[in-house]
Amino acid sequence: MLAGEYAVLHGGDAWCLAVDRYAVVSDATEPGGFTPPEASASWRRAVAAGLLGELPPEGSARFDLTQLSGGVGRKLGLGSSAAGCVAALGWAMEREQPGSVARHLEALARCAREGHREVQGGGSGVDVLTSACGGLVRVRFERGLEGAPSIARHPMPEGLRWRVFWSGTSVRTSEMLARVEALRSADPGAHSARIEAIKAGTEDFERALSAQDVAGVLAAVRRLGAAMAALGEASGAPIVTPPMARFAARAEQFGAAVKPSGAGGGDVVVAFAQDDGAMAALREAAAVEGFEEVDLGADGAGVTPMNTRERCLA
């Protein structure tokens, strides 16, 4: 997630980038495997919407989410459950009718998001939509989170360098959201002011993207990082941890920018630079503060049949 964290839950836009780590779902070679509840829920939603004729038998799919994990005991925060939910629905649709994913991509994205939110107990589901559609997407909920999302794709500015770094600490998004929600209940004015600051930073981010303005993107990312830190301070949630703050301060010294990606408090941060020299300096600063680079690139394809014969999707 590049911009709009927390604010997307309250009418703001969100910007999210699909990356080249994949959830792979294929026909199970043996009966009785485990089906994630998010997948089952998305299948039910798809049957109700007419995307599927019937529910796949329990255990009929094999799930491989290893590309999205950081290894044993390491949660990177790259949206593995979202990607798995999307791939599961794509697999089920192609299993019934090859070629249906390409014809009904937005409907697939909506059903997967609804099923994922049902199991997760809320959230925006922006990660699900991005996994389905691929690329850099802007998501807007014009009729609230229960309404249909508006999804638009956008190119990244030429010359903008970006990398993702793991903080070394995993975090449960639900716990961070709960603290911020507690602030909204206890002090609605303070909560609103900080959400509006994130919205304003996200609007700056969008204007810079539209203008292909690399310097403007960097300035917007710094503004977003500060706004997320202020929300964390007000809510008692460690959205921007001390190592993140130090990393961002180092980045600013050579014109780069760093912010949490997603709920914050751990998982990954996203870093932007204007040239290769600044990116090299970012890597050095990350190592000093204990961050580990995650080898990622952008993915523009979204959910895709990998092999027609096996009906395997990622």
Helices and strands as residue ranges (DSSP letters): G 7-10, E 14-17, E 24-27, H 37-49, E 61-64, G 66-68, H 80-96, H 100-103, H 105-120, H 126-133, E 136-140, E 150-154, E 161-166, H 173-186, H 188-210, H 214-235, H 242-253, E 257-260, E 268-273, H 276-288, E 292-294, E 305-307, E 312-313
